[in-house]
Amino acid sequence: MHQEAVPVFGRLIVRRQRLGFIKVRRGTTWDAATVGTQVPADQVTALARDPAVWRYEEQPAVAITAVLGDRDITGLEAGIGA
């Protein structure tokens, strides 16, 4: 992934997480969404800004994923400008 894309995706992840649309989870395998642990809200910004998080690795030591949050995704339109 290009370095200039990281800040864009990072901002999207952080904003959607703060609004409750997604949760960020971390694990040691590809199925981090189901068996990983939730990344605390105060750590999401630093994690999303780390270029190493966005680098593809065939056998990653850490897997990061975003899953649906507690807020109904249909409310996303209301949160776009927030």
N, C-alpha and C positions, 0 to 999 in steps of 0.2 A: 504494500500500500504506500502511496506517495506520502511523504511527510506533511505536505500541505493539507492533505485530507484528514489527518488526525485531529486537528483542532475543530474542524467542522463536525465530525462524528462525535468527538468528545463533548462538544456543547450540546448536541442533540441528546446524547445519553444522559448527561447531567440534568438538563432541563426536564426531560420526560420522567426521570427518576424523582426529582423534587416535586413534580406535580402528581406523583403517585401512579402514573401510567405503566411504569416498568419497575422491576427490581433487578439489581445486578447481582449475579451469583458467581462464585469462584469454586473451582474444584481441581482435581488432578487428572480427570479423564473427560472425554468428549461429552459425557452426560451430566455435566455440572448443573444443568438446569434442574435435574431431579435429585441428584445426590450431593451437590455442592452446598456451600454455605452462603448465606446472604452477606454481601459486602455492606458494612455499615455506611450510612448516608454520608458521614463526614470523610469517608475515604474514596468515594466514587469520583470526585473531581480529579484528585491526583492520579487515580487509576486510569481514568479516561484520557488524561493528558500524556500518559507514558507511551512513547512510540513503540516500546518493546511489546506492549499489550496487543498492538495491532499487527505485529509481524506474524506471518504464517510460519508455523513449524510443523513438520510431519509428526513429531512426537513431542508435543509441548509438555513442559513441567507443570504448567498452570493453564487451566482453561477458564475463560471468562465468557459469560453469556448474559443476555438480558431476557427476562421472562415477564409475563403480564403482571402488573402491579395490582393494588387493591382498588384503584379507581377504574370505573367502566371506560373502556377504550372509546365508546361512542362519545364521551365527553372530551375527546382529544381536540375537537374543533374549538372548544371554549378555552383550551389551554395554549393554543398556538402562540398567541401574543404575550403570554405570561412569562 
